[in-house]
Amino acid sequence: MNVPRVLIGGTRSGEGKTTVALGLMAALRQRGLPVQGCKVGPDYLDTGYQLLATGAPGRNLDLWMMGEEAVRASLARHGDAAGIAVIEGAMGLYDGHRDGVTPTSTAEVAKATGTPVVLVIDASHLAASAAATALGFRLFDPAVHIAGVILNRWNPSRSKTAVEGAMTRAGLPILGYVPAMPEVTLPSRHLGLVMADEMRDEVNAVLRTLGECLSACIDLDRVLAAARAADPLPAPPPRRAEWEYAGLRVAVARDDAFAFYYPENIELLEEAGARIVYFSPLADGALPAAHGLYLGGGYPELHAERLAANVALRASLAAAIRGGLPTYAECGGLLYLCESLADLDDRRWPMVGAVPAHATMGRRLQGMGYRTGILRRDSILGEAGTSLRGHEFHYSRCDGDPTQAAYTLDERPDGYCAGNLLASYLHLHFAGCPQVARHWLSCCQRYRVSLQGGVPS
């Protein structure tokens, strides 16, 4: 199937990929085109910005967690629905190997999906040398199709003669000159990270400005032509419609404290027949009637005082989990289920208490990167010994008993598992392990049957 798409890559981190990719998405949308935003790798934050830029949830394309087939299927399904996909790369174009062995780079995603690359180069201190850089990237792997170059942070007062002549020699067209815009920046706070939804008005204003700027300084018609020349993609497998778990209700925490979910994780539950019921640990007084509970990642440490003050909801969760409610928690969800959480000001707040551990925030990364998790015991996610690929990114640490760990995570214990509760730092993408979602729903089904009279629908 023909899915117009283009991948925005860079020569290194900090080159301006995010600014250019979001600006391009906004510019195409301002032109009236439906756009699907995608992000190479496991990042939750950039896909949140993409939602505001395009109006559609951003999609992660992660070879390590999802595998090539699932990456192609996601791009085909959602890119086709939108009409054009703009993919933001990660790091430098060729950077990214898990343990130096398994390729996870932006270039590998471009090759796996047959997507043309637009290379972003910081030209604030370059002219003809930018062409030498671009030529090196073009020749390094001939299987990567670099369709053109965008020169970022370009000073409009400079002459373009030298760089254009050199780029002609390199055999690459210049698709645009983007000026430095120090006054137009995405908001940043708390360890350098901020979720788009937290500052929606400010982010929308930035995106409008970026879209207008890129409409004026990038040749959108040539970018669209490159996107339309992308290789055909295999048609994705049809959505499952067995409704094996029709009637199941899965409660999902979603508010300013818990917002990190891959869309496919929710969609796979729904495709199996589960009904998703959202609730807010910050604002709601009780857990909604449910047969399963999903607590995703986020920033509970920023809202620890409010989470602690919601005593009724904490008590409701603790009682439900004690009663056997199949509960899955990732990262921020793990912190919330601990007995307490100490924030960055060393104030310790009571949490749910379902995990016998105390969590403490730090100012340095405690864990970051792709991980292989081996389930240490039979659990709601699968049988003991099951191997799962995921990633972790956290500044906190938990002092739980390692003998109660959920995983052996690259040869060290991680998380907590007991009965129908599994909580850990490991983030999973269900598109790469759909059997996990179905195993969890099977546990939810057994829990439902065990209830006297069931849970109200």
N, C-alpha and C positions, 0 to 999 in steps of 0.2 A: 504494500500500500504506500502511496505517495504522501508523505507528511513533511511539509516545508519546515525546516528547522536550521538553526545556526547555533554554534557554540562559541561563547566568548571566553577565550583563553588569554593568559598573560605570560610574560617571561619570568615573572617571580611574584611572590606575595607583595601586596602593597602597590601594585601597578595601576590599580583603578578598575579592576574587573567588575566589582560590585556596582560602582557608580555607572559605568558604561552599560552593564547588563540591565540594571533597573531603569536607567534613562531610555534605553532602547525599547524595553517593554512598554514604558509609559508613552513614548513617542508613537509607537505602532498603535497603541490603544487610542491615543488622541486622534490618530488618522482614521479610526473607526474599525480597526481590525481586532478580532478576538485573539488573545494571546495566552499561551500556556507557559508559565515560568517553571524552570527546573534548575536544580543545583547538583553539581557533582559532589558526591560524598555525603556524610551523615548530618550535615549542619541543619539545625532547626531554625536558626534565627533568620538567615537569608530567605528561606522559603516564606517566612512570615511577612517580610517586606515585599516579596513577590506577590503575595495575596493582595496587598494594597495596590501594587502597581498594575495588576492585571484583572483583579476581581475574581480570580480562580485560585484555589489552594496551590501553592508551589509543590513540586514533586521532587523527591530525591532520587538521583540515579547513582547508586552505590554498588560497584562491582563486587566488593568484598562481602557485603551483607546480603545482597539480592541475587547475585549471579547474572551472567550476560542475558539469559533468556528473559528473566523478569525485568531487567533494565529496558530491554528492547520492547517488551510488551507494555510497560508503563508509558514509555515515550510514544509508542504507536497509538495506544488507546487515548491518552489525554491530549497529545499533540493533534491528533486527527479531529478530536471533538472541538478543539479551539480553532484550528485552521493554520496556526503557526506556533512553533515552540522556540523559545529563547532559553538556552542553557548557560548558566554561569559556571565556569570552571572553578577549580580549587588550586591554590598555590601556583607554582610555575607549571607550564603546560605538561612537562615531562616528569614532574615530581610526584612521588607517592608510590611507595612499595611497602607493603605490610611485612615487617621483619626483613626487608631487603629482598624478598622473594616474590610474593604475590603482587602483580601489578594492579594498582588502584588509581593510576593517574588520570588526569583529564584527557590526555592523549589516548589512553586505552579506552575510555568511554567514547571518544570521537571515532575510533576505529571500530569498536564493537557495534556502534549504531550507524556507521556510515554518514556522520554529520560533518559538514564543512566547518572549519574553524576560522573565526576572525580574531587575529592576534592583537592584543592591546599592548602598546609599548609606551612607557613613560619617556616622552621626548622633551622634557623640560631642559635637559642639558645635552641633547643629541640633535644631529642633523643627518648627514650621510651615514653616520655610524648606526643609525636606526635600521638602515637597509641591510647592513652587515649582520646585525642581530637577527633580523627577520629571515635573511637567507639561511643562516645557521639553523634556525628553527624549522625552516621548510625542508632542508636537506637531512636533518638529523634522523628523521623517520619518514621516508617517502610514502608510507601507507597513511600518514596523517595529511589530509587535504587542507592546506591553509589557503582560504579563499581571498584573503585580503588583510589589510592592517588598518587599525585605528591608532592614530598618534594622540596620546593623552597628555594633558597639561601643556599643551602647545601655546606658545606666546604668539598671539595674532599679529604682532608687529614684526615678526621675523619673516624673512624671505623663505618661500617654499621651494625655490629652484633646485638647491643642492639635494634636498631630501627626496624630491620627486624624481630627479634624474637618477639618483642612486637606487631608489626603489624600483624604477623601470629596469635597471640592470639586474636587480635581484629577481625580477619576474613576478612581482607582487603589486597589486593595485592598492593605493591608499583610499580607504573608504570614508575617512573623515578625520578632521582635526578638532579635538575636544579641548577647549581652553581650561586652564586651572580655574577652579571655582572654590576658593577657600571659604567663601561665605555660605556655600551650599554643602552642608555636611549632615549625615545621618546622626541622630542623637546617640550618645554613648554614656553609659554609667555602669556602676556595679561590676567591677572586675572586667571592664571593657565591653560588657554585653548589655543589650537592652532589647526587649521584645517589641516588635512593631506595634502591637495592639496597645501597649502601655502609653504610647505617645502618638496616637493615631493622627491627630490634627497636624502635629509638627511633621510627621513623616509624609502625610499626604501633600503638604505644602512643598516639601523638598522634591517629591516625585513629580509634581506638576512642573516645577522649575526645570528639573532634569529633562523631562520629556520635551519641553519647549526648546531647551538648549540643543539637545541632540537632534531634534527635527531640523534645526537650522544649520548644524555643523557636520552632520553625517549624511551621506548619500543613501537615504533609506531605500530607494529603488534598487540600487546595486546590492544592498544587503538582502533585500527580498529576493532578488534574482539568485543570489548565492544560496539562500535558504531553499528555494524551489528546485535547485539542482541537486539536493541531497539524494543519496541512494534510497531506493525503496526499502521499506521495513516489512518484515513478516507480519501478517495479520495477527493480532493478539488472540489468545484462546478466548472463547466465549465465557462470559461471566457465569459462575455456577448459580443455579436457581433451584437447588434441591429443597431448600427450606427445611433441612433436617432438624434445625433447632428453632423452628417457629414457636413463638410464645415465650422464649427466654428473654429476660430483661437484664441488660448489663449496665450498671451504673458507672459513669465515667466522670471523674472530677475535671472540671474545666472552669477556670477563672484566672485572675492575674497571678495566682501562686502556682497553678498547674496548667501549662499550655503546650508542653512539648509532646506531640503525638504525630506519628507519620499517618497521613490520611488513609493509606492502605491498611493500616492496623485496624482502624475503625471499619473500613469498608468490607474487609474480609469477614468480620464478625456479622455485619449486616447481611452480606451475601449468603451466609449460612442460615439466616432467618432470625438472628438475634435483634432485639429492639434496643437501641442505645438511649439511655436516659441520663442526661447531663445534670450535674448538680455542682454547687459551689461550697467547698469546705470553708471559705471565708464568710459566706452569708447565710447558708441554709441551716436550719435548726435540726434536721434529721436526714438520715440517709433515705433516699427514695426506695420503694419496694423493688427488690432486684434479686436475681439469682447468681450474679457475678459482680465483681468490683474491680475497676481499673483505675489506678492512680499513676498518672504519667509524670514526666519530669517537669521541671520549672524552677521557680525561685521561692520555695517556702521560707528561706531564711530572710527574705525581704519583708515577709508578711507574718513572721513568727508570732508577733504580739497579737495580731488579729486571729490567727489560727488557734493560739492558746486560749484566747478569750471566748472562743466559740465552744464552750464546755459541752453543750448539748450535742453538737454534731460529733465531737470527739468521743463522747460516751456512746452515741449511736453506732459509730464505726467499730469501736472496741467490742461492743456486745455482738454485733453481726459477725465479726471475724471469729470471736470465741465460739459462736454458734455454727461455724463451719462454712460461712460464705466464701466461695472460691475467689481469692483476692490476689491480683497481680499488681506489683508496684515496681516502678523504675526510678532510680536516682532520687529526684525530689520526693517521689512517693515513698521511697524507703525512709528518708529523713522524717517525713510526717508521721510515719507509723512507729518511729522509735519512741522511747520513754520521754526523751527531752531533746531539744535542739538549742545549741549555743550559737548566737549570731556573731557577726564580726565585731560587735562591741562587747563581746564576752558576757552578754546577758543570756541566761539559760531559761528556756521556756518549756513548759510541759506540752507534750504532744499526745498522740493516740495511745501509745503504750502497748501496741500489739507485737512489736519487735523488742525483745529484751536487750536493748542497747541504747547508748547515749551518743548523739551526733554532735559534732563540733565543726563550725566553719573555720577555714583557714584562708590566708591570703596568697597561698601558693598552690599550684595545681597538685593534687594528690593522685590523679589518674587521668590519662588522656590517650586515646588511640584505639585501634581495632583490637579486639580480643576474641579468643576462642573460649567459650564457657562449656564445661562438662558438668551436667547435672549430677550432684552427689548422691541423690536419693530420688525415689519415685515422687513425683510432684504433679501439680496442676498443669505443668508445661510438657511433661513427658516422663519416660522411664529413666531411672538412674543410668548414667553412662551416655545419655544423649548428648551429642556435640552440637553447639549452637554458635553461630557467628554474630557478633554485635560490636558495639563500641562503648567506651566510657569517657566522660568528661566531667570532672567534679573537683571542687576545692575543699570539700568536706571529708570527714573521716568518721567511722563508726567503731565503737569499742565492743562489738558483739563477740560472742563465743564462737571461735572458728569451727568448732565441732558441729555447730548448727548451721553452717554456711549453705547457701543454695547451690553455688557453683565452685568448682575448681576453675579459676579464671587465670589462664596461662600459668598454671602451677601454684597459684595462691588461692586461699579461700576468699569468697566474696558473698555478701548478702546473708539472708536468713531464709530458712525453709522449715515449716512445720505444719503438718496437716494440710489444710487447703489454702495456706498462705505461702506465697513466694515473693520476696522483695530483695532487690539487689541494685547495684550501680549499673548493671549491663542494660543497654538499650538494644532492643531487637527490632528488626524490620520484618513484619510477618510475610511480606511478599517473598522473602528468601527462605522462610520456614513456615509455610502455611499449615503444616501438621501441628504446630504449636497452638495456633488459634483453635483448631478443631479439637485438640486434646483438652484444652481449657474449657471449651464449650461442653464437651462430654462431662467434665466434672460439674459444670453448672447444671446440666441436665439431671445428673444423679442427685445433686443437692435439691433441685426442684422437686423431684419425686419423693425425697425424704421428708419434705415439709408436710405437716398436717394441713391439708386443704390447699397447699401451694401458696404462691404469692399473688396478690391481686394483679390482674393484667391492666 
